[in-house]
């Protein structure tokens, strides 16, 4: 994923990423409902402790699949513990990324990069890899936190995505976020 470990939110403070207060102002169901459908295969890139992963798994249903990918084994362990002995255990596949590569070969309908791309030093490479993972006309939901990513920096990321073969579909309103939905065009 081309992530410098020092820029990544450590798994030891994962509680700030997945808690009831955050779920109150950033409702996963509301955020995901327009983009995730039953039967889809969705890559939750930089899934952390699974703030969105279980809701994605609920929406895709038994015929769908979630690939929850993260660079940190500690984050994946937290998600594994969260889904253990639940219906989601069969729908969510955990995937550990390499420091310089996502490493998912399966084609997916949707990639969700929620609050993680700002941690990637070589965004162009990661966006190109996302493009190679997506099915034709697949989509990327990209959201970044206001507090870490300026409007200017976010617009630069969107330009990199356009250069990687995406087009802007919409700019959803996600609380405390800068967000865009992109579609793969080539």
BELNOR-V369794 format. One record per run of one state. SS is the DSSP state (helix for helix, strand for strand, loop for the rest). FROM is the first residue (numbers start at 1). LEN is the number of residues. If there is no record, write none. Layout:
ss=SS from=FROM len=LEN
ss=SS from=FROM len=LEN
This chain:
ss=loop from=1 len=2
ss=strand from=3 len=1
ss=loop from=4 len=1
ss=helix from=5 len=3
ss=loop from=8 len=3
ss=helix from=11 len=6
ss=loop from=17 len=3
ss=helix from=20 len=6
ss=loop from=26 len=2
ss=helix from=28 len=5
ss=loop from=33 len=8
ss=strand from=41 len=5
ss=loop from=46 len=7
ss=helix from=53 len=8
ss=loop from=61 len=4
ss=strand from=65 len=6
ss=loop from=71 len=2
ss=helix from=73 len=11
ss=loop from=84 len=3
ss=helix from=87 len=4
ss=loop from=91 len=1
ss=strand from=92 len=5
ss=loop from=97 len=1
ss=strand from=98 len=1
ss=loop from=99 len=2
ss=strand from=101 len=1
ss=loop from=102 len=6
ss=strand from=108 len=7
ss=loop from=115 len=2
ss=helix from=117 len=3
ss=strand from=120 len=1
ss=loop from=121 len=2
ss=helix from=123 len=11
ss=strand from=134 len=12
ss=loop from=146 len=5
ss=helix from=151 len=13
ss=loop from=164 len=2
ss=strand from=166 len=5
ss=loop from=171 len=6
ss=strand from=177 len=8
ss=loop from=185 len=2
